Amino acid sequence: MTFHERSGLRYFTFPSLDAAGLPHAVITRRGGSSRPPYESLNLGLSVGDDPAAVDSNRRRVFELFGRNPQSVPELHQVHSTRILPAPFHGGERWPQADGVVAGSPDVTLCLRFADCVPVLLYDPVCRAVGIAHAGWKGTLAGVAAAAVDALGGHFGSRPENILAGIGPSIGPDHYAVGAEVEDAVRRTFGPSAARCLARHGDALHLDLWAANEIVLRRAGVTRIELAGICTACHTEDWFSHRAEHGKTGRFGALAWLPG
């Protein structure tokens, strides 16, 4: 990933998506208005932060990139595999889903994270973009593959044309899991489960980066860039639900089609 600083905000982008011409950013926690334990650029309204501070933070982010906050199709993220095309229809406000895809430059995609994996997808051929939110449940259920399918179903994207970025999330060095998760990983990935599970001392750890790469490759995506940044290792930049014991904010991953 490439590091940027502008107007007091700090964010990262994927070189492969930059080269393809996709405007996008994974926003760090720096440069906002929120007070501890949400300091400072918290974009999550559901974590207990002052709504006025969250609104100020959102305005700072969208003003930085010249995007209208009203262009964001808002989701209530629930660790599912539901992927919605934007703009939404049917009057459902904050629908429950964990991914969104779009084919219009008038739409700004923005999901929120604090250890779960941001998966950014871009098809430069059909000009379509998507973001998925992949915790361990969503990862094993195939939310990243569901987003690939949604790009194909709604915009005609072919997996071999899609570029993927696996963003900052909790890394395998910090993600200890129990027997329930281990069993689910082995059932889901079979022989490939060994790529996702490793012993660190007495604990078994899950590699969400490897797991999502496997899901994407099974869906036919071959051009995948991995950020390799652990949120729990770097709480100076990222919110981490696990490292901060559940009391923290949410950082944002944004993407939109060029006009």
C-alpha positions in Angstrom: 0.0 0.0 0.0 1.0 3.6 -0.5 0.8 6.1 2.3 -0.6 9.7 1.8 -1.2 12.7 4.0 -3.5 15.6 3.0 -5.2 18.3 5.0 -4.3 16.6 8.3 -5.7 13.2 7.3 -3.7 10.0 6.7 -4.7 7.3 4.4 -3.5 4.4 2.3 -4.1 3.2 -1.3 -3.4 0.1 -3.2 -0.8 0.7 -6.0 -2.5 -1.8 -8.3 -5.8 0.1 -8.0 -4.1 3.4 -8.3 -2.5 2.2 -11.5 -5.9 1.1 -12.8 -7.3 4.6 -12.2 -9.7 3.8 -9.3 -10.1 6.6 -6.7 -10.1 4.9 -3.3 -8.7 5.2 0.2 -8.4 3.3 3.4 -8.6 6.0 6.1 -6.6 5.8 9.3 -7.9 7.0 12.6 -5.8 10.2 12.6 -7.0 13.7 12.2 -10.5 13.6 13.6 -12.7 15.1 16.3 -13.6 12.1 18.4 -12.4 11.8 22.0 -11.0 8.7 23.7 -11.6 5.8 23.3 -12.7 6.7 19.8 -9.8 9.1 19.0 -9.8 10.5 16.6 -11.3 9.9 13.1 -14.1 7.5 14.1 -16.6 7.0 11.3 -18.9 4.6 13.2 -22.2 5.8 14.6 -23.0 2.6 16.5 -20.0 2.4 18.9 -21.1 5.0 21.5 -19.2 8.0 20.2 -20.7 11.5 20.1 -22.8 11.7 16.9 -21.7 15.3 16.3 -18.0 14.2 16.3 -18.8 11.4 13.9 -20.6 13.8 11.6 -17.6 16.2 11.7 -15.3 13.3 10.9 -17.4 12.2 8.0 -17.5 15.7 6.6 -13.7 16.0 6.8 -13.2 12.7 4.9 -15.7 13.5 2.1 -14.5 17.1 1.7 -11.0 15.8 1.3 -12.0 13.7 -1.7 -14.6 16.1 -3.0 -17.4 13.6 -2.5 -20.9 14.3 -1.3 -21.8 12.4 1.9 -25.3 11.9 0.5 -23.8 9.8 -2.3 -23.0 7.0 0.2 -25.4 4.0 0.3 -25.3 3.3 4.1 -25.4 -0.3 5.3 -25.9 -1.9 8.7 -23.0 -4.4 8.7 -24.0 -7.8 10.3 -21.3 -10.3 9.2 -23.5 -11.7 6.3 -22.9 -12.5 2.7 -25.6 -10.1 1.4 -24.2 -7.7 -1.2 -26.4 -4.9 -2.5 -26.2 -2.9 -5.7 -26.2 0.9 -5.3 -28.2 3.1 -5.4 -30.6 1.1 -3.2 -34.3 0.7 -4.2 -37.4 -0.2 -2.2 -37.1 2.4 0.6 -35.0 0.2 3.0 -33.0 2.5 5.3 -29.6 1.2 6.4 -30.3 -2.3 5.1 -28.5 -5.2 6.7 -25.7 -6.3 4.3 -21.9 -6.6 4.2 -21.0 -5.4 0.8 -22.1 -2.9 -1.9 -21.4 -2.7 -5.6 -21.9 0.2 -8.0 -21.6 1.1 -11.6 -22.1 4.8 -11.5 -19.5 7.5 -10.6 -22.3 9.3 -8.7 -22.1 6.7 -5.9 -19.4 6.7 -3.2 -18.9 3.3 -1.4 -17.9 3.5 2.2 -17.8 0.7 4.8 -16.4 0.7 8.3 -13.9 -1.6 10.0 -12.0 -2.4 13.2 -10.2 -5.7 12.6 -12.5 -7.2 9.9 -11.1 -7.3 6.4 -11.9 -4.6 3.8 -12.0 -6.2 0.4 -12.0 -3.7 -2.5 -12.9 -4.9 -6.0 -12.6 -3.0 -9.3 -13.5 -4.1 -12.8 -11.9 -1.5 -15.2 -13.5 -3.2 -18.2 -17.1 -3.0 -17.2 -16.4 0.0 -14.9 -17.8 -1.4 -11.7 -16.6 -1.2 -8.1 -17.4 -3.0 -4.9 -16.4 -3.2 -1.2 -17.0 -6.1 1.1 -16.7 -6.4 4.9 -15.2 -9.8 5.9 -15.0 -10.9 9.5 -14.3 -14.6 10.2 -17.9 -15.5 9.7 -18.3 -13.6 6.5 -14.9 -14.8 5.2 -15.8 -18.5 5.7 -19.3 -17.9 4.2 -17.7 -16.3 1.1 -18.7 -12.7 1.3 -15.8 -11.7 -1.0 -17.0 -14.3 -3.6 -20.5 -13.0 -3.2 -19.2 -9.5 -4.1 -17.5 -10.9 -7.2 -20.8 -12.6 -8.1 -22.7 -9.3 -7.6 -20.4 -7.5 -9.9 -21.0 -10.1 -12.5 -24.8 -10.3 -12.0 -25.4 -6.5 -12.0 -22.7 -5.2 -14.3 -21.5 -8.1 -16.4 -18.0 -8.3 -14.8 -15.9 -11.3 -15.4 -13.7 -12.5 -12.5 -10.5 -12.5 -14.6 -11.0 -8.7 -15.2 -11.4 -7.8 -11.5 -8.6 -6.4 -9.4 -8.9 -7.0 -5.7 -7.3 -5.3 -2.6 -7.3 -7.0 0.8 -6.9 -4.1 3.2 -5.6 -3.6 6.8 -7.2 -6.0 9.3 -6.2 -8.1 12.3 -3.2 -10.1 11.3 -2.5 -13.8 11.9 -0.1 -12.9 14.7 -2.9 -11.5 16.8 -5.9 -13.5 15.8 -6.2 -16.4 18.2 -9.3 -18.6 17.7 -10.9 -21.5 19.4 -12.0 -25.0 18.3 -15.3 -23.7 16.8 -13.5 -21.5 14.3 -10.9 -24.1 13.6 -13.5 -26.7 12.8 -15.3 -24.2 10.5 -12.1 -23.3 8.7 -11.2 -26.9 8.1 -14.7 -27.7 6.8 -14.7 -24.7 4.5 -11.2 -24.9 3.0 -10.4 -28.6 3.3 -6.7 -29.2 2.4 -6.2 -25.4 1.9 -7.0 -24.8 5.6 -3.4 -25.3 6.5 -2.7 -22.0 4.8 -5.1 -20.2 7.1 -4.2 -21.8 10.5 -1.0 -21.7 12.4 0.2 -22.3 16.0 1.6 -19.4 18.0 2.7 -20.8 21.3 -0.3 -22.6 22.8 -2.9 -20.8 20.7 -4.2 -21.5 17.2 -4.3 -18.4 15.0 -6.4 -17.6 11.9 -5.0 -15.8 8.9 -7.9 -13.8 7.4 -5.7 -12.5 4.6 -4.9 -15.9 3.3 -8.5 -17.1 3.8 -9.9 -14.2 1.7 -7.3 -14.7 -0.9 -8.4 -18.4 -1.2 -12.0 -17.3 -1.5 -11.2 -14.8 -4.2 -9.1 -17.2 -6.2 -11.9 -19.8 -6.0 -14.2 -17.2 -7.4 -11.8 -16.7 -10.4 -10.1 -13.5 -9.3 -6.3 -13.7 -9.9 -5.1 -10.2 -9.5 -5.0 -9.7 -5.7 -3.0 -7.2 -3.7 -2.5 -7.7 0.0 -1.9 -4.8 2.3 -0.3 -7.0 5.0 -1.0 -4.4 7.7 -2.3 -5.7 11.1 -4.7 -3.4 12.8 -3.9 -4.8 16.3 -0.2 -4.2 15.7 -0.7 -0.6 14.6 -3.4 1.0 16.8 -1.7 4.4 16.2 -3.2 4.2 12.7 -6.1 1.8 12.9 -9.0 1.0 15.2 -8.8 -2.6 16.6 -11.7 -4.2 18.3 -9.6 -7.0 19.8 -6.5 -5.0 20.8 -8.7 -2.2 22.3 -11.0 -4.7 24.2 -14.1 -3.8 22.3 -14.2 -0.1 23.1 -13.0 1.7 20.0 -14.1 3.4 16.8 -14.3 2.4 13.1 -12.1 3.4 10.2 -13.4 3.7 6.7 -12.6 2.2 3.3 -13.9 4.3 0.4 -14.0 3.8 -3.4 -15.8 5.4 -6.3 -15.7 5.2 -10.1 -13.9 8.0 -11.9 -16.2 10.4 -13.7 
